[in-house]
Amino acid sequence: MRIFITIFSLLALIIVSLSFSVSKSYSLKRVFEDSLEKDRMKYMNEVLASIKGKEKMQADSVFKNCR
């Protein structure tokens, strides 16, 4: 009977610890969510559209230095 109680207790501890780690990793994912991804994709697509057809040209003839 003691073995059964020990095994059951260990399984219960494992299940509780796994459920805690899953919920903790989910909340961390929400904290580190990328809030600027949509803006980056928008501007990246604009740049890609502006250089379309100029892939073989030299970079200094396609892009200008804004400094």
C-alpha positions in Angstrom: 0.0 0.0 0.0 2.9 2.4 0.8 4.3 1.8 -2.7 1.0 2.7 -4.3 0.7 5.9 -2.2 4.3 6.9 -3.1 3.9 6.3 -6.8 0.6 8.1 -6.8 2.1 11.1 -4.9 5.0 11.3 -7.3 2.7 11.2 -10.3 0.6 13.9 -8.8 3.7 16.1 -8.3 4.8 15.5 -11.8 1.4 16.4 -13.3 1.2 19.6 -11.1 4.7 20.7 -12.0 4.1 20.1 -15.8 0.9 22.0 -15.8 2.6 24.9 -14.0 5.5 25.0 -16.4 3.1 25.0 -19.4 1.1 27.9 -18.1 4.2 29.8 -17.2 5.7 29.4 -20.7 2.4 30.5 -22.2 2.4 33.6 -20.1 6.1 34.3 -21.1 5.2 34.0 -24.7 2.5 36.7 -24.3 5.1 38.9 -22.5 7.6 38.6 -25.4 5.1 39.0 -28.2 6.4 41.1 -31.0 4.3 44.2 -31.1 6.2 45.7 -34.1 6.0 42.7 -36.5 3.2 44.1 -38.6 5.0 47.4 -39.1 8.2 45.7 -40.0 6.4 43.5 -42.5 4.7 46.5 -44.0 7.9 48.5 -44.5 9.8 45.4 -45.7 7.1 44.8 -48.4 7.4 48.5 -49.5 11.1 48.2 -49.9 10.8 44.9 -51.8 8.2 46.5 -54.1 10.5 49.5 -54.7 13.5 47.3 -55.7 11.5 44.8 -57.8 13.3 44.3 -61.1 16.5 45.8 -59.9 18.0 42.6 -58.3 20.9 42.5 -60.7 21.9 46.1 -60.3 24.6 47.4 -58.0 23.4 48.3 -54.5 24.6 51.9 -54.7 22.6 52.6 -57.9 19.4 51.2 -56.2 19.7 52.6 -52.7 20.8 56.1 -51.7 22.6 57.0 -48.6 20.3 59.2 -46.5 22.9 60.5 -44.1 
